[in-house]
Amino acid sequence: MRWRCWRDAFSVSNMRLLLAGAAMMATGGCINVTAPDKPIVINLNISITQEVVYRLDNKAKTLIQQNPGIF
């Protein structure tokens, strides 16, 4: 990897990697990553409600009241 400037070599992300590597070398530890035995289950309880608001014109309202079997 080639850096444009010496500051790029010592950026925050590179310093974190360097410190993590140094800590692992100092402790002599090893990191093992294994998959879980059971599948990961995510329960999402989502409630979706919808509210419908409507208004009727006075003429339409009286027309519906006069002819209840129209709909």
C-alpha positions as CSV (number, residue, x, y, z in Angstrom):
1,M,0.0,0.0,0.0
2,R,1.4,3.4,-0.9
3,W,0.4,6.6,0.9
4,R,0.4,10.0,-0.5
5,C,1.5,11.7,2.7
6,W,2.9,10.5,6.0
7,R,-0.3,11.6,7.7
8,D,-2.3,9.1,5.6
9,A,-0.2,6.3,7.0
10,F,-1.1,7.4,10.6
11,S,-4.9,8.0,10.1
12,V,-7.3,7.0,12.8
13,S,-8.4,3.8,11.2
14,N,-4.8,2.7,10.5
15,M,-3.8,3.5,14.0
16,R,-6.7,1.4,15.4
17,L,-5.6,-1.5,13.2
18,L,-2.0,-1.1,14.4
19,L,-3.0,-0.9,18.0
20,A,-5.3,-4.0,17.7
21,G,-2.5,-5.9,16.1
22,A,0.0,-4.8,18.8
23,A,-2.4,-5.8,21.5
24,M,-2.9,-9.3,20.0
25,M,0.9,-9.8,19.6
26,A,1.5,-8.6,23.2
27,T,-1.0,-11.0,24.7
28,G,-0.1,-13.8,22.4
29,G,-3.8,-14.5,22.1
30,C,-5.7,-16.0,19.3
31,I,-9.2,-15.1,18.2
32,N,-11.6,-17.8,17.1
33,V,-14.9,-17.0,15.4
34,T,-17.4,-19.8,15.1
35,A,-21.0,-19.9,13.9
36,P,-23.7,-20.4,16.5
37,D,-25.3,-23.8,16.9
38,K,-28.8,-22.5,16.7
39,P,-30.1,-20.2,14.0
40,I,-30.5,-16.5,14.8
41,V,-34.2,-15.6,15.3
42,I,-35.4,-12.0,15.1
43,N,-39.0,-11.5,16.2
44,L,-40.5,-8.3,14.9
45,N,-43.9,-7.5,16.4
46,I,-45.2,-4.8,14.1
47,S,-48.7,-3.3,14.3
48,I,-49.9,-1.4,11.3
49,T,-53.1,0.6,11.7
50,Q,-54.7,2.8,9.1
51,E,-57.3,5.4,9.8
52,V,-59.5,6.6,7.0
53,V,-61.1,10.0,7.4
54,Y,-63.8,11.1,4.9
55,R,-66.1,14.0,4.5
56,L,-69.3,14.2,2.5
57,D,-70.7,17.2,0.9
58,N,-74.1,18.3,2.3
59,K,-75.9,17.5,-0.9
60,A,-74.3,14.0,-1.1
61,K,-75.1,13.4,2.5
62,T,-78.8,14.2,2.1
63,L,-78.9,12.2,-1.2
64,I,-77.6,9.1,0.7
65,Q,-80.0,9.7,3.6
66,Q,-83.0,9.9,1.1
67,N,-81.9,6.8,-0.8
68,P,-80.4,4.4,1.8
69,G,-80.3,1.5,-0.7
70,I,-78.1,3.4,-3.2
71,F,-75.0,1.6,-2.1
